Amino acid sequence: MTEGLRNHRREFEFLKRRVGGLARGRFADDQEDVAMDAWVRLDRWARKGNEAHNFEAVMMSIAERAWLDFLDRKESRLKRRGGETPIDNEPIAALVEKRGVDPADLALVRFAVSEWFRANKPRCAALAKHYFAGRSWKEVSNLEATVEGPAEKPNSIAQRWHRCQHAFISAARADHGRLAQLLSDFEGVVT
């Protein structure tokens, strides 16, 4: 991409709108900072001489990654302070709830992700089932309570699910075969 063909203000405005859409009204004070972080990433990408057939898709992907990294940092700070981990701040939740996703594609991705958990991390498969059913972690905690004893606390369940998400995403990124394609499909379905 040639530096002279870029319109930095238009890029930043696009990224700001994209981050605002991902935020869905949350963290209003931080959205411009996240958009600026995304623009810096985009600028680095462009200065390396990278080119794309669809520059807008590249900007969307970079904005989404910046938003997810922001949520991860926010969640990490909450954990250090011992605060709750609200479900709507989770990376997958932020993406899955977006409008315009073909329900058939989303169902296929949910099935594939659930199957990967079932084969590789069975405890995560149960959480994925609850998560995709739209249950809150408090509901899951209540469902897990048995006569043998109390269930895990909702925040502990949310933290376990967060580890499950990262296990799947890390495995998919490290794999260069079918799992990588699944992650690509997952990211494509929810963008």
N, C-alpha and C positions, 0 to 999 in steps of 0.2 A: 504494500500500500504506500503510495507516495504521500509524503507529508503535505504537499500543496493541495491535494484533493480532499483533505479532511476539514471538517467544520467542527472545531472543538466545542463551541457553544451548543450546537445542535446535538452532538454526541452526549454532552453532559445532561442536557434537557431530556433526551431519550432515556438515559440511564436513571435519571431522577424519577421519571414517570414509571419506569419499570420497577424500581425499588419501592415506590409508593404503592404500586399494585400488589407487590409481594407482601408488603407490610400490612395491608388491609386495615389501616388506621392505627396500628400499634407503633409504639416508639417514634412518634411524630418528630420529636426533637433530634433524633439520630439519623433520620432518613437522608438528609442532605450529606452528612458525613459518610454514610455508606455509599451514596451515589458518587461522591468524590473519590472514595477508595476504588470503586469500580472503574471510574474514568482513568485513574492512575494505572490500574491493571491493563485497561484497554490500550492506553498510550504505550506502555511497555511492550505489549503484544505487537502493536503496529510498528514500533521502532525497531523491532527485531527483523522486520522485513516480511512478516507474515501477511498473507493475503487470503481472502475468503470469497467464495462465490456469493455468499449472503452475509454481508457485513452486519446487518441488523440482527441476524441469528447469533452472531458472535457476541454482539453487545448484550443481547438478552441472556446468553449463557454466562457472561462475565458478571452481569448485574446479579443474577441468581446466586452465583458462587460467593460474591461479596456479601449478599444478604445472609446466606447460610453461615458463612464464617462469622458474621456479626452475631447471629443467634447463638452460635457455639460459644463465642466469647462471653456473651451475656449470661448464658446458662452456667458457664464455668465460674463466673463471678458470684452467681447465686449460690452455687454449691459451696464455694469457699466460705460464704457467709452463713451457710446452713439454711438457706431459704428454700421455699417450695420450688419445684420444677413444673410450671404449668404446661399442660399438654399442648396448648396452642402455640407454644414457642419452639416446639420440636421441629427439626428440619423437614422430615417427611410430612408432618401434619401441615406445615406451611405450604407445601406443594400440592398435596393430595386434595386439599379443600378448594383449589382454584376452579373457577368456572370454565366451561368450554372444553372439558376433557371428555372424550368419547367414552361412555360408560362401558362399552365392550372392551376397549383397550385397557381401561383401568382395571376391570375385572380380571383380564388376562395377566396383567402385571401383578396384581394382588395374589393371584393363584401361584404364579411363578416364584414370587418372593416367599410366600408361605411354604411352598414345596422346598425351597432352598433351606429355609430354617428347619423344616421337618427333618431333612436329610443331614444337616450339619450342626444345628443347635436346637434340639428338641424343646428346651425350655423357652426359647424365643418363639417357636411356632405357636405355642399357646398364647403368648402375648400378642403376636401378630394377628391371631384370630380375634382377640378382644379389640385390638386397635382398629382393625379394618371394619369391625362391627360398630365403631363409633362410641365405644364405652369409655367413660372417664376412668382414671386410675383408681378413684375412690370406689366406683362400682366394681372394678376388678378385684380390689381388696376385699370388698364385701362378699363377692362370689367365691373367693378362695378361702374364706373363713370356714372352718369345719369344726366338728365336735372335738377334734383332737387338739385344737388350739387356735389362737388368733392368726389372721393372715398377715402378710407383709404390709407395711405402711404404704399408702399411695405414693409417697415420694420415692421410696425404695423401689417400687415397681416401675415408676417412670424412669429412674436412673438405670435400672436393668434393661428396659426397652431401649434407652438411648445407646447403651453398650451393644445391644443386638443390632440396631440400625448401623452403627459404625462397623461392626463385624462384617455385615453384609456388604456395605459400600467398599470397605477395604479389600475384601476378597474379590469383589467384582472388578475393582480397578487393577488389582494385581494379576488377574486372570486375563489371558489374551484370547480366550475361546468363547464358548457359549455364555459364560457368566458375564464377561465384559459386554457382550451383545445385549444381555438382559439388562444390565445397568444402563447401557445406551438407550435401550427401548424405554426403560423406566423414566430416565431423564427426559426423553422425547415426549412421552405421554403426558408428563406433568408440566411441561413448559408451555 
